[in-house]
């Protein structure tokens, strides 16, 4: 029997499905995706349908082929990333794709074939997965709503506890700060080193100053990270980051603990008017 492929319709549907999957993946990962990268990645993924008439679809339909294709789509859409962020992105992409496929299956069986699906395994798995997935989407939407609400708040109170020492200061919320630690993918915030020199945290400030000078961490400097950085005033292209115990900011009349972040201490004054003493990326809220 001769098989007819409607490649134009299949290609268009694949493009639309890939756009939806990448949008959901960006929402789950809380990452930005440009329109150009979104469409290039979607078109690349949809182009695999051209392998069907040639009889070369077997490598793509295998598990390893699906993993390689998913990683390629993610790299095109979000740019180069290290292993752990790539694993997170691949899991998010795969999870959203299976949820969408299960939903389409349930709708098709119910609406068009009118089957009783309460005894169907795919339906039960889809419903079981839809509950936590919907909760995650709602939580992320609420988080984005909070971010939009505080967009007009340029400065907020901030607390940072780092290696046993707690700091309190005012920080600037910077939507343009996209600097990230390369291994973990965590955002980076800047704090004046002067904030450590008050009270009990002065020994840590001295240790950080020695580390900046000699390049060797002292006893009080634990788990440091070198962060590549392009800056006009930066001579060696490296920033020295430390992972805090926690970071929380005061918004909407309550303290909110942020997402994981690395703290970089600046020896110079950050604000020319001394209005704030740190720069915090709004993406960690």
N, C-alpha and C positions, 0 to 999 in steps of 0.2 A: 504494500500500500504506500502510495506517495504521500509524504508529509509536507504540508505547506507552512512556512514560517512567515508570520506577519512581523518582520523585523522592525518596521517603522513604529508600530504600536508597542511592541515589546521594548524597544529602545527607549521610547518616550516614557513608558511606565517605570522602567528601571531608573531613569533620570529623576523622576519625581519621588520615587521611593528612596533613592540615595540622598536626595535633598532633605527629606523628612528625617531619615536616620541620622544624618550628620548634624541637623539642627537639634535633635533630641540629645545626641551625644555631647554637643557643645553645652547644652543646658545642664546635663548631669555633671559634666566636668567643670562647669563654671568657667569656660574658656571662650574667648572671642574668636569668631571665624569671619574672614572677609568674604564678600560676595564672589570675588574672582576665584579664591581658593575653593569655595563651596561648589561652584559650578564646574570648575576644572576637575575636581575630585569626583563629582557626580557623573560627569560625562565619561571619565576614565572607567569608572565602575560599570556604567551601562554599556560601554564598548565591548565588554566580554560576551555579550549576546551574539556578536559576530562570529564567535567560535563554534556556535551550534551547527550552522550549515556545513562547516568544514569538518565536523566530527571530532573537534579538539576540546570539547567541553569537559572531558573526564578529569583533567588536572584541576580545573577550577571547582568542580563539584566535590572533590575530595576534601577531607578535613584540613589537611596541611595547605591545600590550595586556598581554602576559605580564609585561613589564618593569615597567609601571605597577602591575599587580596585586601583583607580588612586592615592590616598594618600599612599597606601601601596607600589606601584611601585616607587613613588617619594622618600619615605623614604629609600627604598632599594638602589636606584640609587644614591641619594645625601646625605644620612646619616640623622641623626636626626636634625630637625629644629623646630623653634618656630612657633606659630600660623600664624603670618602675612607672613613670607616667605613661609610657607606651602600653604597658600591661593594663593599667587602669583604663586607658582610652579604648583598648581592644575589648575589654570586658564590658564596658558601657555600650560600645557599638554593637557587640554581639547580643547583649541583653535586649537592647531596643529592637534589634532586627527580629529576634525570636518572639518578642511580645507583639510586634506588628504582624508577623506571619501568623501567629496563633489567633489574633483578633480577626484577621481576614478569613481564616479558616472557619472560625465560629460563625461569622456573619454569613459566609457562603453556605454553610451547612444549614443554618437556621432559616434564612430568607429564601434561598433558591431551592434547596432540596427538602426543607421542612422536616429535618430529622430531629429526633429526641436526643439532645446532646448531654443530658445530665448524667448519662452513663458512659460518656465519651472521655477517654483519658486526656486528649489534647485540650478539651474544654476545661476540665478540672485544673490542669496545670496552668492554663492561661488565666483562669480566674484567681488561682492561688498566687500567681506571679503579679497579677494586675494590682492587687491590694497594696503590697509594699512599694511597687513601682509608682502607683498613683500618689501614695503618701510622700515619696521622695520628690516627685514633681511639684506637689503642693508646697512642700517645705522649701524647695529651691525658689519657687515663685514668690513665696513670702519673704525669703531672703533678698531677692531682687527688688521687691517692693520697698523693703527697708533701705536698701542702697539708694533707690531713686528718691526716697523721702529725705535722706540726709545729704543729697547731692548739694543742696544749697547751704549746708553747714560746712564752712571752710575749716573751722578749727573746733576740736572737741577735747575734753579731758581724757587722759590716757593713763593706764597703769601697766607697768611692765615688771614682772618678776623674773630675774635672770640670775641663775646660779646662787639662789638663796637671798638675793638682795632685791628689794622692791622699790621701784621708782614711780613717782607721780609727776606728770607734766602735761602741758597742752601740746597737741600734735596737729599738724595740717593734714587734711584728707586730700590726697592727690590722685585724681583719676587717671593721670597720664603716666604714673610710675609703673612701668611694666617689667622692671628688673627682677630676675628670678635666680635662685640658687640652682646651678646646672644639674646637680645629681638628683635632688629631691623634687625640683620644680616649684619649691615654695617661694612666695613673694619675699621682697626685702624691704624693711623699713629702716629709716635713719633716725638716730638719736644723738643729741649732743653729748660728748664725753663729759662735759662739765656737770651734767645731771648726776653722774656717779660720784663726783667728788664731794658731795654733801652727805654728812652722816656716816653710817657704818659701811657704805659701799666704796669708800676711798681706797681700801686695799685692792679691790677689783679694778678700779680706775688706774691705779699705778701699774698693775699687772698688764692691763690692756695697752697702756702707753709703752711699756717695755716690749711687749709683743710687736707693736707697730714699728718700733725702732729696730729691734733685732731680728724680727721675723720668726722668733721661736716662742711658742706659748709657755707661760709660766704655770705654776701650780694651780693658781686660781682660774686660769683660762681653760675650760674643759670643752671638748668637742668643737674646735674651731673649724671654719670652712673658708676657703679662698674663693671669692666670687669674681669672675672676669667682668671688667667694666670698662667702657669707653667713655672717657671724659677729658675735657681740655685741661683741667687742673690736676688730673691724676697722672702721676709720672710712670708708675710701674704697671698700670692697668689691672690692679688687684684691689679688691675690698676685703676686709676681714670681718666675717660674719659669725655671730654666736646664736645658738638656738635658745630662746628664753623658756622658762617654765610655763609662762602664760602671758598673753597680752589681752587686755580688755579696754574697751572704750565706752564712754557714757553717751548714749543716744536714746532718744524717746523716753527720757526720765528713768532710765535703768542702765546698769552696767551690763555689757554684752562681751562675752569672751570671743575672740576672733579665731579665724582659721590659723593653722600653723604658719609661722613666719620666721625669718631670720633677721636679727638685729645687727645693723652696722653702726658703730659709734664714730662720730665725726669730731675731730679735734677743734675745728673752727665753729663759729656761731652760724647756725642754720638760717635764722631769720634776721634780716637787717634791722627790723624794728623791735626785736626781742619779743614778738607777739606769741611765738610758738617755739618749741625746742625739739621737735621731731617732725618727720614726714612719714605718713602712713598710707600705703596704697588702699584705696577704697575696696579693692577686690577681696580683701581678707575679712570683711565684715559679714 
